[in-house]
């Protein structure tokens, strides 16, 4: 299935017919500003933390604002499908944005949703794995919230399906925001007269748990990110991306096999979200763990369907490596994780669910050698790709072309940083394996 993309017409007459998301959804008020968000100069590496110290809370800058639907490549039809115009109102979005930055929702008032999802970092945190309340270090990398409204599953293991559920779990996770319960978090803002007024305006009632989560989720639904050079290229602007990026797009859909996971189907080129709504074992982290015994331990100790326990295990313990298996208990899902989107990917380093790859060249080297040869649950599409150095550079150039204009400057800086690192350090590179036949995959051990 393919979704209608919004292409900005060049003539004034057609331009007048391009509407905001609110009009497209038949809502009476503008939900997303039509003006573009101002570019920022870029961000520095995340601050080093002392033991027990929580990360600093990001400030609400221009990049925290809801996005306009006036973006080349905007998925109008799909957006109308996933957003209800009856509920997504300006008052709810404004409340959700405030709550997203509210540290009083955490157990000690030090962290908020924005701690791990900094708008200046494309709603990630720049760390291999996230750090929460009391400086507690989790097991997983913070995924971007840009375009999360289109996700069929939320979190790396897909343990929930809605943004409301996604908003709830970090608030009570002991390694993230650490509140005893959602009610506990609500109690710390319930007496705030400004919040009382905002909840009344947004929902027609006082401060409560359900509306708090709905407001945060509605804010996240406004974070659609397109309008990249690649979107302009697909829309017909032949010179919007470099020749290297054009070659990378071809490789992405052919020799590099990226489209096997980063497309809605394998049969048609997909220039939309670069996801397949599925989970894959790509050989990351599995060699550092005794995975089969961990899976058996999970079956013994973790009740299937216990969402709170799964959430805690996914963030706090060694069983985090089991990925989707924690949710489904299917052996085929052992160490499988959700396919992430690729938009603004240059800005969202480090990479993979455990943040183990520092650069996009490391990522490409991992795939090029078909890493995970001793992993019995390795995805069938993981195999040596025989990509040359210039072909790897081309794929990375294509990935860089997926950067939305708000992040252009920081993306350019980060691309230059990663390129410089790639010239002196390529720990994942193994040219001999990349050009060798695919090895025989071992059989899974008995459970």
N, C-alpha and C positions, 0 to 999 in steps of 0.2 A: 504494500500500500504506500502511496506517496501523498504528501500533504502540500497544499497550496502555499507558495512562498510569496511574501510581499516584496515586490520590486518597485522601487521608487521611480515613477515616470519622470521624464525630463521636461515635458511641456507643462506650462502653468495650468492649463485647463485640467489635465489629468492630475496634477499635484493637488488641486483643490478637492479631489475626490478621495485622497488618502486621509483617512481618519485616525483618531487615537484609538487605543484598545477599547476604551469605554464605548465609543460610538459603534465600533465593530461588534460589541457585545450588547448593543441596545441599552446601555445604561445612561442615565440622565446627567451624570457628572463625569468629568475627566479624571480618570484614575492614574494615568501615567503622563508625565509632562512630555510635550512634543519636542521641547528643546533638548539638545544633546547635553550629556553630562560633561563637564569640563575635564580635560586631561590633567593628570597629575604628573609630577616630575619623577615618580618612581619611589620605591620603598627600599629601605635598608634591610639587611639580614635580621631575622628576629633576635631580640636581645637574649644574651646568656642569662640564665636564672640561677640564683642560689638555691641550695636544697630547701624544699618546703615553700618556695616562692612561686606564686601564681603569675602568669604572664600579665603584662599591663593591658588594660582595657582600651581597645582602639576607639578613636574619636569618630563622631558622625561627620564625615566629610562629604563632598559632592558625589563620590562613588557609592554612597549608601542610598542614594535616592532611587525610587522606582524607575524602571526603564520605559522608554517610549515604544509604542508599536511601530513608529515611523522608522523602521530599520530595514534595509535591504536584506532579504532572506528571512524576515519574520514569518513564522508559521501561523498564519491567520486562522486557517481552518482547524488545525490541531489545538491552537490556543483556545478557540471558542469551545472546543470539545472538553478541555480539561479545566476550564474556569467557568464558574457559575456567575452570570452577570447579576443575579439576584442577591448574592452575598458579598461579592468583591466590591466594596464601596470605599470612597476616599477616607472616611472616618475609621474604618477597620484597618486599612493599610497604614494610616498615620499612627494608630495605636500599636499595631504590630511592629512598626519600625522602632518606636520608642521602647517597647518591651524587648526587642532584639538586642538592645544595648543596655538593658537594665540589670545591674549587678545584684540588686536585692533579690533576684530570683534564685541566686546561689546560696548555699548554706551559710557562708560567712561574708557575703556581700563583696566578693572580690572578682568574680568572673561572670560573664554573660555569654549569650549565644555568639556575639561578635568576637569574643576572645579567640575562638577557634575558626571563625568565619569572618575575617577582616575584609571589608569591602575593597580596601586599597590593594589587597593581595588576591583579587578576584574571588573573594569570600573563602579563602583558605588561610592557613596560619604560617606557612613557610617552614614548618618544622617536619622532621621525618614522621614523628608521631605526636599527637597533641598532648598538651600539658594543661591540667585543670586545677581545681581547688587544692590548696595546700601544696601546690607544685607536683601533684601526682601525675606520673607519666603513664599514658595509655599505651595501647598496642597497635593502634591504627592511625593512618594518615587522615587528616581532615579533608574530605572531598569538597569541591566547590558547590555552592548553592545556586550558582548561575545556571539557569535552565533546569533546575531540579523540579520545577512544576511539570515537566514532561516525563519524568521518570516513572516507570511502572512499579519499581521497587525503590525503597530508600535504604541507606546505609550500604556498606560494602557487601554485607551478606544478605541484603534484601529482607531483613527481619520484619519490616513493616511496609505498608503500601501507600500510606497517606502522609502528607506534610504535617498534619496535626499530630499523628503518632511520632513522626520524626522530631517535632518540636518538644514533645513531652519527655522522651526518654533521657536526653542529656541533663535535664533539670534534676532528676533524681539519681542519676548514675554517680556513685561515690568517687569516681576518678574524673568526672567532668564538672558538674555544677553542685552536686552534693547536697541537695535539699532532701529532707526526710520524706517528703511527698509533694505532689503538686499543690495540695491544700496548704502545706507549710510555706511554699513559695508565695502563694496568693496572699496569705495572711500578712506578709511583710510589705505589701503594697496596698492592701485593702483600705487602710486608713488615709491614704494619700488623696486629698480632695481633687487634685488634677486628674488622677487616674479615675476616680469616681465619675467625674464629669465626662471623661473620654469614653469610658465603658457605656455610660448612659447614652451618649451621642451615637456610639457605634452599634450598640446592641439593644438599647432600650431597657437596660437593667444594670444592676450594680456589678462590682468586681466579682468574677467567679472563674472557676477552673476551665470550664469548657470554652468560654469566650476568650480567655487568655490564649489558649492554644490555637483557636481559630484565627485570632488576630495575627499571631506570629506567622501562621501558615499563609494567610492572605498576603502579608508583606512579601514572603518568599515567592509567592506566585507572580509578583510583579518583576522578578529579576530575570527577564528574558534578555539574552545577549546574542546579537547577530551583527550585521552591518560590517563584517570583516572584509579585508581585501578579497578573500576568496569568494564571499557572497557577491561582491561586485563583479568578479570574474565570471561566476556562474550566470549572473544577470546579463552578461553580454559585453562587459568592459574587458576587452582582450588584454589590455596592458595593466590591469589592476594588480597582477601578481607577476613575479619574476619568471624567467624561463626555467630556472632551477625549481621553483615551486610547481610550475606546470609539469615538469618531468616527475616531480615527487608525487603529484596527484595521479599520474599514470601508474607509477610504481605501487602506490597505495592500493590500487584496484587490481593489480596484476601480481608481479613477481614478489612483492613484499608481503602479500596476503593480509594486509591490514583490514581489508574489507570483510574478511571472514568473521570478525567480531565487531568492527566499528562501522556497521551498516545494518539497516533494517532487514535486508535480504542479501544473499550472496550473488544474485542474478542481475541486479540493476545497481548502477552507481547511485549512491545515496549522499547527497550534499546537504543534509539537514542537521541531525544531532550527533551523528557518528557513534551511535550505540546500537546494540541489538536486543536490549532488555533481557539479557541472559547472563549466565555466570560461567566462568572458565578457570581451570587450573593451568596457570602458565609457568609453573615451576618456581614461583617466588617463595622463598622462606622455608619451603618444605624440607630441604636437606638439613636445616638446622634443628629439626625437631623429630622426635620419635612419634610420627603422626598416627600410625595404627594404634598403639597403646593409648594415645590421647583420645582417639575416636571411641575406643572401647570404654574409656573412663567417662566420656561425655554421655554415652548410652546408659551407663550405670548411675551417674550422679545428677544428670540434668534432665528434668522432666520435659518431654517434647511439648512445645506450645507454651512453656512458661516464659513469657516475653521478658519479664523483668530479670530473670535469672540468665537468659540468653544475652540480654543487653550487657549485664555486668560481666559475664564471662568473656564476651567479645572484646571488651575494652580492657579488662584488668588481668586476665590470666593467660597462661601458655596455650590453653585451648583455643585462643583467638585464631591460631593458624588454621583451624578446621574450616573456617569460613562458612559457606552455605550449608555445610553438613550440620552445623549447630541448629539450623532451622528445619531442614527436611529429613535428616537422619538417613539420607540416601548415600551409599558408599560412593556413587559416581560424583557426588557433590563435595567430596573431601578436598579441602584446600582450594575450593573454587570461590571466586569473588566476582562481583558485578563488573561488567564492562563500563568504564567511565567514559563520559563524553570527552571530546578533544578540543572543544572551543576554549580559547585563551590558555591552552595547555603550557605555553612557554612561561606564563606567569605563575603557574601552580606547582612549581617544583618544591620539594623532591617528589618522586613518582612511585606509583604502585601502592597497594593497600598498606604496606609497612614503611613507605617512604625510603626504601632501600636504594633507589637509583637517584643520583644527584643531577644528571643531565639527560637531555633527550638523546644524546649520542650513546650514553650508557643503556638507555632503554632499547635503542635500535640494535646495539651489540648483543643484548640479551636475546632479542628475537632472532637476530641474524644467525646465531649459533644454535638456535632451537634448544635453549637451556632447559635443564630438568630431565636429563637423559635417564636418571635412575629413579624418577618419580613414576610410580605405577599408575597414578591417576592423571597423568599429564594430558592436556587437551590434544586431540588428534591432529589439530592444525599446527601444533608446535613442531617445527622441523627446521633444519638448516636452510637458509634462504639464498646463500651465495650472492649477497649484495656486495658490490664494490664500495670503496670508500666514497667515491663521488655519488653513488646512488644513495648511500646513507645520508650524505649532505643534502641531497635533493628532497628526500622524505622529510627531513627536519625543516627544510625551507618551506615545504608545503604546510607542515604543522604550524609554523610561525605565521603563515598567512591566515590562520583562523583566529587571529587576535582582533577583538572588537576595538573600535577607535578610542574608547575611554582608557584602554590599557596600552596604547601604542608605545608611549615613551618608556614605560617600565618594561614592556616586552622587548623593545629594542635593546635596552640595557641588559636585561637578563639573557637574551640571545647572545649578545657579545660576551658576557661572562661565561656562559656555558661553552661557547665556541673556543674561547681561550683555554678553558680547562681541558676540552677535548684534544687540544694540540699537545698536551703534556701528560694527560692521565686518562687512560681508557681501561679501567680494571676489568670490564666485562668483555673486552674484545678477545676473540679467539678465531683467527682467520682460518686455521686448519679445520676446525669443526664447522665453520660456516660454509665451507666448500666441500665438506664430506657428505656421504650418504646419511640418511636418517638412521640412527641406531635402533636396534630392537628394544622395544619398551618392555620392562619386566612386568610380570603378572602381579596383581595386587596380592598382598599377604592374606592368609585366612583370618577371618574375624572370630 
